[in-house]
């Protein structure tokens, strides 16, 4: 709460960066809460180790669905630019909130007591972050290929 209070004070003093961070963090909180509420009915499905694995993959898929679907509905580019503005910050915050909240929301209370400590899963976190970064990089390269190679070629044949 202290972070939100400090950001609010900075926004009132005219800081654009604080406004961007406040919108992004608000989106993360909303995404986290929505992911936890959406996964509540599914807590008893699966074994003790499968929930987090399924949650991670569903969370990764929802990140791309939220980002590409939200930016398409908002009419802004699917990568972070100044053109996206506050709506882009909110969409990215919402997507990351879902990614953080979904795997933990699928773990039942009984299974959560037997999980290893978070510090022992450093390799898993590194693999997940590397996978997300690689997928975003691949999608960005595909976007560049489409925008600068295929679109001019289609326009040349069409016109």
C-alpha positions as CSV (number, residue, x, y, z in Angstrom):
1,X,0.0,0.0,0.0
2,X,2.9,2.3,0.7
3,X,4.1,2.0,-2.9
4,X,0.7,3.0,-4.2
5,X,0.6,5.9,-1.8
6,X,4.0,7.2,-2.9
7,X,3.1,6.8,-6.5
8,X,-0.1,8.7,-6.0
9,X,1.8,11.5,-4.3
10,X,4.3,11.6,-7.2
11,X,1.4,11.6,-9.7
12,X,-0.2,14.6,-7.9
13,X,3.1,16.4,-8.2
14,X,3.1,15.8,-12.0
15,X,5.4,12.8,-12.6
16,X,4.6,11.0,-15.8
17,X,6.8,8.0,-14.9
18,X,4.9,7.6,-11.6
19,X,1.6,7.7,-13.5
20,X,2.8,4.9,-15.9
21,X,4.0,2.8,-12.9
22,X,0.8,3.3,-11.0
23,X,-1.3,2.2,-14.0
24,X,1.0,-0.8,-14.6
25,X,0.9,-1.9,-11.0
26,X,-2.9,-1.4,-10.8
27,X,-3.2,-3.6,-13.8
28,X,-1.0,-6.3,-12.2
29,X,-3.1,-6.3,-9.0
30,X,-6.4,-6.6,-11.0
31,X,-4.9,-9.4,-13.2
32,X,-3.6,-11.2,-10.1
33,X,-7.0,-11.0,-8.4
34,X,-8.9,-12.0,-11.5
35,X,-6.6,-15.0,-12.0
36,X,-7.1,-16.2,-8.5
37,X,-10.9,-15.8,-8.7
38,X,-11.0,-17.6,-12.1
39,X,-9.0,-20.5,-10.8
40,X,-10.8,-21.0,-7.5
41,X,-13.3,-23.6,-8.8
42,X,-10.4,-25.7,-10.3
43,X,-8.3,-26.1,-7.2
44,X,-9.1,-29.7,-6.6
45,X,-8.3,-31.0,-10.1
46,X,-5.1,-32.9,-10.8
47,X,-2.3,-34.2,-8.6
48,X,0.0,-32.2,-6.3
49,X,2.6,-31.4,-9.0
50,X,0.4,-31.0,-12.1
51,X,-1.4,-27.8,-11.0
52,X,1.5,-25.5,-11.2
53,X,2.7,-26.9,-14.5
54,X,-0.7,-26.5,-16.1
55,X,-1.1,-23.1,-14.5
56,X,2.3,-22.0,-15.9
57,X,1.4,-23.0,-19.5
58,X,-2.2,-21.6,-19.2
59,X,-0.7,-18.4,-17.7
60,X,1.8,-18.1,-20.6
61,X,-1.0,-18.6,-23.1
62,X,-3.2,-16.1,-21.4
63,X,-0.4,-13.5,-21.4
64,X,-0.3,-13.6,-25.2
65,X,-4.1,-13.7,-25.5
66,X,-4.5,-10.7,-23.2
67,X,-1.7,-8.7,-24.9
68,X,-2.6,-9.4,-28.5
69,X,-6.4,-9.4,-27.9
70,X,-6.3,-6.3,-25.7
71,X,-4.1,-4.3,-28.0
72,X,-6.2,-5.3,-31.0
73,X,-9.4,-4.1,-29.3
74,X,-7.7,-0.9,-28.2
75,X,-6.2,-0.3,-31.7
76,X,-2.6,0.0,-30.5
77,X,0.5,-1.9,-31.4
78,X,1.1,-5.2,-29.5
79,X,4.5,-4.2,-28.4
80,X,5.2,-1.4,-25.8
81,X,5.4,2.0,-27.5
82,X,4.6,5.5,-26.5
83,X,1.5,5.2,-28.8
84,X,0.0,2.6,-26.5
85,X,0.1,5.1,-23.6
86,X,-1.9,4.3,-20.5
87,X,-4.0,1.6,-22.1
88,X,-0.9,-0.3,-23.1
89,X,0.5,0.0,-19.6
90,X,-2.8,-1.4,-18.2
91,X,-2.9,-4.3,-20.7
92,X,0.7,-5.3,-20.0
93,X,0.1,-5.1,-16.2
94,X,-3.1,-7.2,-16.5
95,X,-1.3,-9.8,-18.5
96,X,1.6,-10.1,-16.0
97,X,-0.8,-10.2,-13.1
98,X,-2.5,-13.2,-14.8
99,X,0.9,-14.9,-15.3
100,X,1.8,-14.4,-11.6
101,X,-1.6,-15.3,-10.2
102,X,-2.7,-18.3,-12.2
103,X,-0.2,-21.0,-11.2
104,X,-0.7,-20.3,-7.5
105,X,-4.4,-20.2,-7.8
106,X,-4.6,-23.7,-9.2
107,X,-2.7,-25.2,-6.2
108,X,-5.0,-26.6,-3.5
109,X,-4.4,-25.7,0.1
110,X,-3.3,-29.3,0.9
111,X,-0.8,-29.4,-1.9
112,X,0.6,-26.0,-1.1
113,X,1.9,-27.1,2.3
114,X,4.1,-29.8,0.6
115,X,5.7,-27.6,-2.0
116,X,9.4,-26.7,-1.8
117,X,10.5,-23.3,-0.8
118,X,10.5,-20.6,-3.6
119,X,14.3,-20.2,-3.4
120,X,14.8,-23.8,-4.5
121,X,13.0,-23.1,-7.8
122,X,15.4,-20.6,-9.2
123,X,16.1,-22.7,-12.2
124,X,12.4,-23.1,-13.0
125,X,11.9,-19.3,-12.8
126,X,14.9,-18.7,-15.1
127,X,13.5,-21.2,-17.6
128,X,10.1,-19.6,-17.5
129,X,11.5,-16.1,-17.9
130,X,13.8,-17.2,-20.7
131,X,10.9,-18.9,-22.5
132,X,8.7,-15.8,-22.2
133,X,11.5,-13.6,-23.5
134,X,12.2,-15.9,-26.4
135,X,8.5,-16.1,-27.4
136,X,8.2,-12.3,-27.2
137,X,11.4,-12.0,-29.3
138,X,10.1,-14.5,-31.9
139,X,6.7,-12.7,-32.1
140,X,8.5,-9.4,-32.5
141,X,10.6,-10.8,-35.4
142,X,7.5,-12.2,-37.0
143,X,5.8,-8.9,-36.7
144,X,8.7,-7.1,-38.3
145,X,8.7,-9.7,-41.1
146,X,5.0,-9.2,-41.7
147,X,5.2,-5.4,-41.5
148,X,8.3,-4.7,-43.6
149,X,8.5,-7.7,-45.9
150,X,5.1,-9.2,-46.6
151,X,2.8,-6.1,-46.4
152,X,4.9,-4.2,-49.1
153,X,4.9,-7.3,-51.2
154,X,1.1,-7.7,-51.0
155,X,0.6,-4.0,-51.7
156,X,2.8,-4.3,-54.8
157,X,0.8,-7.2,-56.2
158,X,-2.5,-5.6,-55.2
159,X,-1.9,-2.2,-56.7
